């Protein structure tokens, strides 16, 4: 515990209107903060102790606080006699995770019951100023308790192995932000990561793959093909579980079944439907090789595995996976088909339900309950199962209506392995787009549920899947700061959440994490946003999102470095009529970490007003020209040979032709006032018009070339026209659109024919 506390660095206090009564930089936001008159200054030789009338259990929190102060401020403390400056008081009448923290002119008192005292300690440490020279803490009263009982993060160690030291660091930061569940994803197609003594080939075979996992098409450039492996011994697991318990975090292991089993099958091929041979997975995706549901040896194997797992994890829950289990092998397997017939099951989905229910009964007999991904709903939900809803909220809603407990973890809000910004500036990853603001906006209680049904939503969880995350620094980068938003969703009352206020206190927390050597993603500076102006200049005011950091910028298109212009005051950017300029900025923290170069474009012109039109059906109208042209512009005014409608700008129906031209016309639905970027990649030439204005000129005979253009659009419908020609040979047309600096829009959702 002492080592953990010594690693915690102080939080730079920032005064902010975080709520009507709150003026302290806390994450997650407490249930109630009332500011009082005055303050308390923590001086040298202060005394901490447990309250005399309370349980000796509270003494350890005084020791934790002393260790924290000694590590971060080099203060001297006196134990024992005299009036205590800081008192930790055990109060068994309080709920287990609730606490009360009072700061008066005379001292500090923290009251709670077990975990509550620990959480009160975390809040107190966040209240402390950054510098020893000014140890003044404002007088206040905080009364606090969590909104949800399950406040989790999941780390996938199956696809990439992470050492024990990193697992402990991950748990350390979780504890600071009042998470209480660590979901440890221990088995996968690409690796089995927990020692099972009865089955030694799980260690010697299933834990090692012959090469590092390569990604989907076009995404393998960062992977080196070297063997990858590792597993946790049972002694290491015990150590980690206790380490987490000391921080009031319960570790929930996941042993995947019946799918994601390729690594285990490589070790013990008789457990699969075909008998193999199998090899530990070396690619991503959903694999057809799964445990044979008609083979009783499979259930005996999994029961043996669980018999070794259960003593290591005192958790009430064991996660058994249940997701992404293709039925291909079961459909062809005589044993599986015989099992379906013997049990009178309807199909392979009911066979999966049988599999899950059978394993649930075994775990129930051992005093444990199961959690499974929402696919365990298919074919009928096991009687006592808790559902983890990841494919949106639909599975969670269905389970709650059936009066089953639910943990919400929809990929659309809580999959922290998705991109956080423009992919051009981000590490290679799985895809998707999930910025901090979207994460923070999540509300876990669906309106589709009644108040009684909502009681079955027991919490939320952020997930880190590691197909493209091969070491701890990258895991940190993907987890934080988005996990700070998750902590506030899970802990704070819904009516206290405020994104703008959250952003105001975030810089102090990121400065703290920076000193702890947590490799979080450094966010874009506040104020760096694309802008449109009708004036002769744009004025840009920036604030770094890490307290104490410096900003450096360029306006000439070059990449900024620490040798570039240091930001010290608002930047004035002169603009000629219809001129655009790009501002590039980097953030450099106190510890020397440097962000990616983030950009914003400033354009002098007016927004295009939306068209006064009614849209027709989704898609666009096309005109096909069976003629040779040398420029797409020469299609204008020609008479088409045929016309029709299509969902988007798709040349595949015409790709059998050697030479032709095509014009697409329709309406583009701009969903907000913004600066939009349009892009064409074409072979041969293409041109793109918005409201009859040429925006992207990619014309002429050439190979595959990408061109872009910008235009500010008011919310609503705008005319869009794309002209393309092919003069023979290879042909390609890709059209993309989106708000500048954001992920591209799915054009199928925003294109309409004109009535």
Buried (B, 14 or more C-beta within 10 A) or exposed (E): EEEBBEBBBBBBBBEBEBBEEBBBBBBBBBBBBEBEEEBBEBEEEBBBBBBEEBBEBBBBBBBBBBBBBBBBBEBEBBEEEEEBBBBBBBBEEBEBBBBBBBBBEEBBBBBBBBBBBBBBBBBBBBBBBBEBEEBEBBBBBBBBBBBBBBBBBBBBBBBBBBBBEBBBBBBBBBBBBBBBBBBBBBBBBBBBBBBBEEBEBBBEBBBBBEBBBBBEEEBBEEBEEEEBBBBBEBEBBBBBBEBBEBBBBBBBBBBBBBBBBBBBBBBBBEBBBBEBEBBBBBBBEEBBBBBBBBBEEBBEBBBBBBEBBBEBBEBEBBBBBBBBBBBEBBBEBEBBBEBBEEEEBEEBBBBBBBBBBBBBEBBBEEEBBBBBBBBBBBBBBBEBBBBBBBBBBBBBBBBBBBEBBBBBBBBBBBBBBBBBBBBEBBBBBBBEBBBBEBBBEBEBBBEBBEEEBBEBBBBBBBBBBBBBBBBBBBBBBBBBBBBBBBBBBBBBBEEBBBEEBBBBBBBBBBBBBBBBEBBBBBBBBBBBBBBBBEEEBBEBEBBBBBBBBBBBBBBEEEEBEEEBEEBEEEBEBEBEEEEBBBBBBBBBBEEEBBBBBBBBBBBBBEBBEBBEBEBBEBBBBBBBBEBBBEBBBBBEEEEBEEEEBBEBBBBEEBEEBEBBBBBBBBBBBBEEBBBBBBBBBBBBBBBBBBBEEEBBBBBBBEEEBEBBBBBBBBEBBBBBBBBBBBBEEEBBBBBBBBBBBBBBBEBEEBBBBBE
